[in-house]
Amino acid sequence: MEKLKRQRVFDLLKGHVDNLINEQVNVKGWVRTKRGNKNVAFIAINDGSIIHNIQVVVDVAAFADDELLKKVTTGSCISVNGKLVESQGAGQHVEILADSIEVYGTADPELYPLQKKGHSLEFLREIAHLRPRTNTFGAVLRIRHALAFAIHQYFNNKSFYYLHTPIITGSDAEGAGAMFRVTTLDLQNIPHKENGTIDFEQDFFGKETNLTVSGQLEGELGALALSNVYTFGPTFRAENSNTTRHLAEFWMIEPEMAFYDITDNQDLAEDFLQYLVKYVLQICIDDLEFLQKMYDKELIERLKFVTENTFERISYTQAIDILVSSGVKFEFPVKWGVDLQSEHERFLVEKHFKKPVILTDYPRDIKAFYMKQNDDGKTVRAMDVLFPKIGEIIGGSQREEDYDKLVSRIREMEIPEKDVWWYLETRKFGTAPHSGFGLGFERLVLFVTGMGNIRDVIPFPRTPLNAEF
């Protein structure tokens, strides 16, 4: 007998193979539920291709091996051959009448952690190796994939070049200092110089190195040769933070564009975000509807809020005036010169403008050294894109292309010039106006899925005291 080709549950339920009605099919997957009586059993199978399960109907009397069906429990992995028929019940338009079942892997009901429903997200983080099998994390991971694909598709359509920037670096792009050190030195016998400092010249790279916090600086080097580039890779922050918004390892998308000013930068950021959200609304609607039902009743409405509104563009100074005159008593007091908190950003988006907002021209003293200085001597051409529920989702700027101004700012912030000499040289040899921004991928996934904790939108979260999986 010819071996049947496996069909994905997605294709069967979405009608992509209607020509197979009343034909023999094969499905493979994991059992979500099994119910029934001594005459008939109903097995729900999911293979991860879709949020919905396909129902397999088993005529118990037709299976002589009683022990076989006993092995079919929640969590077990099986292969089913049977006839695809139009369903007699509600909830699905097709089901499978089983002819044969093969059990690939059993799951002891007494031990399988997902045997029962209703586990908390906190509990599921403790079993990150199994949580992708739940409806919630299947949905999140499919949406995460769709967003990653759409990011590459968007930039490819715009003729951007994907640049792989270093994960191991000798520079600190943000000047924050919260970096993971990379070393091959013997920690039981660390070499020191005569002055007592660690002798990194004996280390693998001959200097102190760390895991990157951003690919931006290297991205700028690419933009000043290829015009439009983007990075999409892992970044690391060694902050001892246990909030719902922080990870020690996360992914960043960072486009850098030669000959873009701050307005061009805003145009790209707005178009980019709307493209991504529209793509997910089109491709992942089943998963979004599930997450809306289970976690966030306003999810799809909020996503359409982003796609259907032109982003409001105002300066930081205008935003401060709006916040001060609002009469709202914020937890963090507002005045010119302070960095805005999420509560301030959300007020501007959700209450005042009722649309996404892009803020520009921030005080230079609260922004990074590489941002282009305005003529007023007080502000820089920075921009932040603010979304409902989460506040800032993108941060960027026009970059300072003037060599003398950049050197002055680096010295002012006491950044060692020897660490960024190569960055400065791009301003000495054929400098050009250029801009860029950074989008934290997990923060985007958090917004699009409506989940409440960033640890629930990455497969294996890295946080303080947590690197188990």
N, C-alpha and C positions, 0 to 999 in steps of 0.2 A: 504494500500500500504506500502511495506517495506521501511523503511527509508534508504536512500542512504548513504553509508560511504563517508565521506569527503576525497577528494584527494588533495594532495599538488600540487601547480602549478609546483614546481620543477619536480615532478614525471611525470606529464602530458607532460611537454615540453621536458624533457630529454628522453622520450620514455621508461620509466620504467614500464609503464602500457599499452603497445601497444595492449594487449589483450582486452582493453576497447574501441578500435575504433568501432564506431557505437553502443556503449552501453551507457546507462544512467549513468551520473556521477554527483557528487556534488562538487562545489568549494565554498569556503568562502574567503572573503578578502576585501580589500579597493579599491575603484574605483580611478584609476589614471586619466582616461579620458573617456569622453562619447561624441560621435559624431554621425552624421547620418542625416536623414530627416524624413518626416512624415510616411514613409513606413518601414524603417529599422534603427536600432540603433546598434552601435558598442561600446561595453563597455570593457575597458581594466582593468583587475583585477590583483592585486598583493597581495600575502599573506606573503611576507617577506622571503619566502624560496629560492628565486632566483631573480636575477636582472631583468629578463624579465617578462613581463605581459602576461597573457593569454587573448585572445580575445573572448568575448561573443557576439554572433550575435542574435539580438532580432527582430523578426517579430512583428512590432508594432501592426498590426491589430489583432494579436492573443492574445493581452493583453487588455482585456475589461476595466481594471482599468487604466484610463489615469493618475490619481493622483499618482499611484505607480511609474511609470517611471519618473515622475517629481521629485520624491524624490531621484532618482539615480543621484547624482552629484559627482563631484570630492571630494574625502575625505570621502564619505559615506561608510558604511560597509554593505555588502550584502552577501546573500547566493543564489547560482544559481543551479538549477537542469536543466539538458539538455543533449542532445546527443553529445558525443565527435566525431568529424568528422575530416577528413583530410582537411586542410585549402586550400581555393581557392586563397588566396592572398599570397603575399610575406611577409617574416619576421617571420613566425612560421609554423610548419608543422601540427599543430592541432588547432582546435578552438571548441567552444561549441555553439550549437544551443539551445538557452534557451527555456525551457518549462515553468518554473516558477521562480520567483524572490521573495526573502524575504528581506526586508530592516531592518537590525538590528539597525543601527544608522545613522541619517542624518547629513549633514554638510552644513550649510547655506553658499551658494556661496558668499554672501556679507561679511561674517565674517571669513571664513576659511582662515588662513594665507597662506596656500600652494595652493590656488586656481590657482594662476598663476605660471608659471615656471620662472627660471632664477634668483632666489633669491641669494644674496651674502652669502658667508659663515659667514660673520660677522652678518648679519641679522638672520641667522639660529641659531647662538649661543644664540640669545635672546629668541628663542623658542625651547630650548633643549628638551622640553617635546613632541614636534611634529617632530623634524628633523629626527628621525629614519625612518619616512615614506618616506623620499626622497630617490631617487636612490643612491645618494652619500653616505648617512649615513647608508643605508641598506647594501651597499657593504662594507663599513668600518667595521661595526659591525659583519658581517659574517666572514670577514678576521680576525678580532680580536678574535672571537670564535675559528676559525681554528688554530690560533697560540697558544692559550691557551691550546687547546686539544693536539696539537703536542708537547708542552713543557712537559706535564705530560706523554705523551706516550713515548717520548724520554728517560726521566729519568727512567721510569718504565722498559723499555727495557734494560737499563743499570744497573738495580738492585740498583738504588738509592731509598732512603726512603724520603717521603714527610714529612717534619718537620714543624709544626705550631709554629712559634716563636711569642713572645708577641707583641701586638700592643701598650700596655701601658708599659713604661719602665722607669727605673731610671738612665739609662746610655745614653751617647751620643757617638755612635759608630764612628762618623766622627770627633768629637771634634769641630764641626762647630758652635754649639750653637744656630742655627736657628731652634728651636723646638717649637711645640705647647704644652702649659702646660695643664695638666689634673688636675682638682681640684674640690672638693666639698665645699671648703671654701666659706663663705658668702662674696661676693665681696663688700657688703655695710658695712661689719664689720670684716675686715681681722685681725686675731690675730697676735700680734707681741711679740717677745721676749724682754727682758730688753734692749738688745743692739740695738733694733729698727728693726731687721730683721724679716721677716715673719716666724711665728712659724708653719712650715709644719708638726710638730709632731701632730698637731691637725687635719691634713688633713686625708682623707680617708685611704691612705696607710701609714700614719705616716712619710712620707718623700716627697720630691719634685719628681713629676713624669711628664712624657711627652709622646706625641705620638712618636712612633719610627721613626727614619730616616733610619734604616737598621736592618735586621734580622741577619746580619752576625755574630756578636759576639756569639749570642745564637746558630747559625748554627754551629759554630766551636765546641761548647760543644757537639752537636749531632754527629758530624763527629768523635770526639775523643772517641766515643763509638760504633757507627754503621758503621763507615768507610766512607760511601758515603751517603750524605743527600742533600736535596735542599729545599729551601723555595720559596714560591710564594705567596706574600701577599701585602697588602697596606702599603705604607710608606708615611711620611709626612715631608715637609720642609716649615718652616715659613719664607721664603725669600720674601721680598717685590719686586718681579720681575714680570714684565709684558711682557717678551720676548716670542717669538714663540716656545721656547724650555723649558719653565718652567711651572710646575704645583705645587700646594701646596699639592695635594693628588695624588699619582700615585702608580703603582704596580711594584714590583721588583722580579726578579728571581735570587736567590743566592745559587748556589751549593757550598758545602764545602766537601773536600775529604782528608781523612787521607792517608798518604803515597804517596801523589802526590807532585812532585817537580814542579818548574816553567815550565819545558818543558811539563810535563804531563798536566799541567793546560792549556797551549797553545793548545795542541792537542785536549783537550776536547772542548775548546771554539770554535775552528775552525769547528770541526765535528758537534757540536751543532747548530751553526748558519747556516751551509750549510744544515743540516737536516730540519730546520724550513723553510728556504726559498724554498727548493725543495718541501716540503709538500704543501705550499701555491700555488706554481706554478701548482701543480698537482690538488689540490682540488678546488681552487678558481679562475680558469682561466677566467671565465666569468666576475667576479667582477674586476679582474685585468685589463682585456681588456677595461672595461667601464672606470675605473679610468685613464687608460693610454690615452684613447680618450679625456676625459674631462679635465684632470689636468696635466698629466706628460707624454709627448710623448716618453720618454726614459725609462719608468718604468720597463717594462718586460726585456728590454736589461740590465738594471742595476741589476736586480735580478739575471739574468743569469751570470752577471759579478762576482757575489759572489759565485755562485754554480760551475762555470766552471774554476775558478782559484785557485791554491794553494796560501795560504796567505804568503806574504813575511814577514820574521822575522828578525828584526834588533834591535840594541840597541838604546836607546835614544841618546847616544853620536854620533853614526853613523848618526842618523836622523838630529841632529843639524849640523853636518858637511855638509850633503847634502843640507840642507836649506840655510846655510850661503854661500855656493859656488854656489848656483843656479842662483844668479844674480837677483832674483826676489825681488822687493821692497814690502815687506809685510806691512800691516797696523800696526801690532805689531812686533817690531824688535825682531830678534832671537839671542840668545846667550845661552851658556851652563848655566843651572841653572834656566831658566824660564819655566813656565808651557806652553806647546804648546797650541795654539789657533786653532779653527776650520779651519782657512785658511791654517795653516801650515800642519795640518793633511790631509786636502783634497788635498793639493799639492803633498804630498807623495803618496797618493792613486791614484789620478786621472791623475797627470802629470808625476811623476817620475817613479813609479813602474808599474802603470796601473794594479793594483790588490789590494785586501785588504791587510792591513799591520798590523802586531803585533809588537808594540814597547815594549822593556823590559829595565830593569836596569835604572830606573829614579833616579835623585838626591833625597837623603833621606829627604832633607829639604822641599820638596814640596809634600811629601807623608805622609800617615797616620802612626800612631805609631806602628801598628801591623804588618807592612811589614818586611820581613826577611832582615836583613842587610847583604850586601856583605862584603867581606874581605877588600875591598879598603877603607872602612870607609866613603865613599862619596855617594854610591848608594845603592838602595834596589831592591829586586827581584819583582818589580812591573811589570805589563803588561797592556797595553791598546790595544784593537782591533779597528782598524780604517776602516771605510766604506766610499764609495763614497757619496757625497752630504751632509752627516751629520757629518763626522769625527768620534769621539769616540763613540762606541756603547757598548763596554764592558770594565770595569775596574776591575782589580784583582791583585793578588799577591800570592807568597808563603808567608805563615804566619811565624812570628818569633816564633820558638818553644823554644828558649833558655830563661830560666827564668831570669837570670841576665841581659841579653841584653834587654829584654822586660821591666823589671823594670827600667833600666837606661833610656830607651827611654821615658817611661811614665813620669818619674820625669823631664826629660829634657823638655817635652812639657807641664809640669805643670798640668797633669791630676790627679785628686784626686784618690789616690790608694784605698780609701774606697769605691769608686764607681765601681771599677773593680776587687775587691779582688777575686771574684769567677772566673773571667777570668784568673787571674794569677795562681790560684790553679791548673788549667789544665796543667800548665807548671811545677808544682811541683810534680804532681802525674801522672806518666806514660805519659810524654810528647812524642810527635811524630811529624815528619815532616808532614806538611799538607798545602794545598793550596785551593784557591777558587776565585770566581769572582762574579760580579754583572752585571746584564743586566736589564736596565730600559725597562719595557714592552712597555710603550707608545712610547719610542724612537724606539723600534723595529717595532711597528705598523706603526709609521710615515714613516720609511724607506720603509716598504713593500707596503704601500698604495700610496706613492708618495705625500701625503698631505703636505701642507706647514706649518701648525700650529698644535702644539701638542694638542691644545684644541679641535681639530676636530677628534681626534682618541680615545677619551674617552667619554663615554655616557654623563656624567654630570661633566664638568670640574670645579675644585676648584682652583680659582686664587684670587689675592688680590681684595677685595670688591665684590667678586662673589661667593655666595653660595645659589643661588635662588632655584635650583631644587634638 
